[in-house]
Each structure stands twice: as structure tokens, then as C-alpha cells.
Amino acid sequence: MISTANVGIAVAFWKCNNNCKYMAYKHLKFPQGSLFLVTGGAGFIGSNLCEAILNLGYKVRCLDDLSTGKQANVDMLLSNPDYEFIYGDIKNLDSCMVACKGVD
Ligand SMILES: NC(=O)c1ccc[n+]([C@@H]2O[C@H](COP(=O)([O-])OP(=O)(O)OC[C@H]3O[C@@H](n4cnc5c(N)ncnc54)[C@H](O)[C@@H]3O)[C@@H](O)[C@H]2O)c1
């Protein structure tokens, strides 16, 4: 799953078809061990998205150039073995190729 922060927020309001009015992101199911790429994952929205995906039990790779994001947002997740941080610019093809490798 390749996900930007905004897609993640949109998914949180995804309409549910099993009687609940709206489906929370916590109800989403992906194959066990799925690896998500969160671009901008050191930012405000992105770091919360990383944390939410990890809390669902999936793996997260964060790509961020720390231009406006915070190292602290990365540091708080680094102890989680399912979290990986790649410092890089999404405008750089090589960085993107590395970041996308193995992503579901
Ligand atoms: N309420 C709060 O406490 C709070 C805190 C922070 C931000 N905000 C607001 O929330 C809004 C949304 O914040 P956001 O998360 O969208 O912004 P953000 O700047 O926090 O996140 C964007 C992320 O993308 C990264 N990035 C930018 N260009 C990149 C590139 N070329 N390659 C790789 N990474 C790149 C940045 O380093 C950053 O980590 C903003 O308007 C902000 O003002 C609120």
C-alpha cells in the first residue's frame, strides 16, 4: 500500500456497507504483514498516519526529507521493528525506487 497522509485521512471516512454509518480506518483489513509506504511521514499528519498503521499491526516505511517534518516524529517510532525511516526526497527517482521496494 502506498499512501500519502491525505489518502489516509480520506480512508478514515470511507463509507461502510455493513450497517454502520461510516467505517473507521480501524475496520480496514489488509493481508497480514502488509508494508505501507507513507511519504511525508515525519510531518504532522504523516507521523500520525504511521502510528495508526503500526497500531493496526502492519509495517510502515516512511520517506521524508525532513524539510518541514520533525526528527522527533521519526524517533518516537524507531524502536518499533515494524517501522523504517528513509531520509529522501520524493522528487528523486532513486529515493522513490528504494522506498517502494517490497511495498504491497
Ligand atoms: N495542530 C498541530 O499541533 C499541528 C502541528 C503541525 C502542523 N499542523 C498543521 O497541520 C497541517 C498539515 O500538516 P502536514 O502534516 O500536511 O504538513 P507537514 O509539513 O507536517 O508534513 C509534510 C511532510 O512532508 C515532508 N516533505 C515535504 N516535501 C517533501 C519531499 N519533497 N520529499 C519528502 N518529504 C517531503 C516534510 O518534511 C514533512 O514531514 C498544516 O497546515 C500544519 O499547519 C498542526
Ligand as a Chemical Component Dictionary entry (heavy atoms), coordinates in Angstrom:
data_LIG
# 
_chem_comp.id                   LIG 
_chem_comp.type                 NON-POLYMER 
_chem_comp.pdbx_formal_charge   0 
_chem_comp.three_letter_code    LIG 
# 
loop_
_chem_comp_atom.comp_id 
_chem_comp_atom.atom_id 
_chem_comp_atom.alt_atom_id 
_chem_comp_atom.type_symbol 
_chem_comp_atom.charge 
_chem_comp_atom.model_Cartn_x 
_chem_comp_atom.model_Cartn_y 
_chem_comp_atom.model_Cartn_z 
_chem_comp_atom.pdbx_ordinal 
LIG N1  N1  N 0  -2.283 21.123 15.446 1  
LIG C1  C1  C 0  -0.990 20.912 15.481 2  
LIG O1  O1  O 0  -0.437 20.641 16.522 3  
LIG C2  C2  C 0  -0.230 20.972 14.197 4  
LIG C3  C3  C 0  1.108  20.624 14.190 5  
LIG C4  C4  C 0  1.782  20.641 12.972 6  
LIG C5  C5  C 0  1.123  21.024 11.826 7  
LIG N2  N2  N 1  -0.170 21.407 11.882 8  
LIG C6  C6  C 0  -0.888 21.800 10.664 9  
LIG O2  O2  O 0  -1.346 20.620 10.023 10 
LIG C7  C7  C 0  -1.367 20.858 8.614  11 
LIG C8  C8  C 0  -0.928 19.658 7.896  12 
LIG O3  O3  O 0  0.405  19.334 8.226  13 
LIG P1  P1  P 0  1.111  18.323 7.272  14 
LIG O4  O4  O 0  1.325  17.045 8.017  15 
LIG O5  O5  O -1 0.407  18.252 5.966  16 
LIG O6  O6  O 0  2.457  19.093 6.986  17 
LIG P2  P2  P 0  3.892  18.742 7.476  18 
LIG O7  O7  O 0  4.784  19.802 6.930  19 
LIG O8  O8  O 0  3.899  18.492 8.919  20 
LIG O9  O9  O 0  4.170  17.345 6.726  21 
LIG C9  C9  C 0  4.670  17.256 5.432  22 
LIG C10 C10 C 0  5.832  16.295 5.455  23 
LIG O10 O10 O 0  6.281  16.082 4.125  24 
LIG C11 C11 C 0  7.694  16.165 4.123  25 
LIG N3  N3  N 0  8.097  16.557 2.783  26 
LIG C12 C12 C 0  7.852  17.734 2.159  27 
LIG N4  N4  N 0  8.398  17.730 0.929  28 
LIG C13 C13 C 0  8.976  16.516 0.784  29 
LIG C14 C14 C 0  9.699  15.921 -0.277 30 
LIG N5  N5  N 0  9.937  16.537 -1.448 31 
LIG N6  N6  N 0  10.155 14.662 -0.115 32 
LIG C15 C15 C 0  9.933  14.003 1.052  33 
LIG N7  N7  N 0  9.256  14.524 2.079  34 
LIG C16 C16 C 0  8.771  15.774 1.959  35 
LIG C17 C17 C 0  8.044  17.174 5.181  36 
LIG O11 O11 O 0  9.369  17.069 5.655  37 
LIG C18 C18 C 0  7.021  16.833 6.250  38 
LIG O12 O12 O 0  7.495  15.845 7.133  39 
LIG C19 C19 C 0  -0.518 22.083 8.348  40 
LIG O13 O13 O 0  -1.347 23.069 7.823  41 
LIG C20 C20 C 0  0.025  22.499 9.702  42 
LIG O14 O14 O 0  -0.055 23.888 9.889  43 
LIG C21 C21 C 0  -0.857 21.352 13.050 44 
# 
loop_
_chem_comp_bond.comp_id 
_chem_comp_bond.atom_id_1 
_chem_comp_bond.atom_id_2 
_chem_comp_bond.value_order 
_chem_comp_bond.pdbx_ordinal 
LIG N1  C1  SING 1  
LIG C1  O1  DOUB 2  
LIG C1  C2  SING 3  
LIG C2  C3  SING 4  
LIG C2  C21 DOUB 5  
LIG C3  C4  DOUB 6  
LIG C4  C5  SING 7  
LIG C5  N2  DOUB 8  
LIG N2  C6  SING 9  
LIG N2  C21 SING 10 
LIG C6  O2  SING 11 
LIG C6  C20 SING 12 
LIG O2  C7  SING 13 
LIG C7  C8  SING 14 
LIG C7  C19 SING 15 
LIG C8  O3  SING 16 
LIG O3  P1  SING 17 
LIG P1  O4  DOUB 18 
LIG P1  O5  SING 19 
LIG P1  O6  SING 20 
LIG O6  P2  SING 21 
LIG P2  O7  DOUB 22 
LIG P2  O8  SING 23 
LIG P2  O9  SING 24 
LIG O9  C9  SING 25 
LIG C9  C10 SING 26 
LIG C10 O10 SING 27 
LIG C10 C18 SING 28 
LIG O10 C11 SING 29 
LIG C11 N3  SING 30 
LIG C11 C17 SING 31 
LIG N3  C12 SING 32 
LIG N3  C16 SING 33 
LIG C12 N4  DOUB 34 
LIG N4  C13 SING 35 
LIG C13 C14 SING 36 
LIG C13 C16 DOUB 37 
LIG C14 N5  SING 38 
LIG C14 N6  DOUB 39 
LIG N6  C15 SING 40 
LIG C15 N7  DOUB 41 
LIG N7  C16 SING 42 
LIG C17 O11 SING 43 
LIG C17 C18 SING 44 
LIG C18 O12 SING 45 
LIG C19 O13 SING 46 
LIG C19 C20 SING 47 
LIG C20 O14 SING 48 
# 
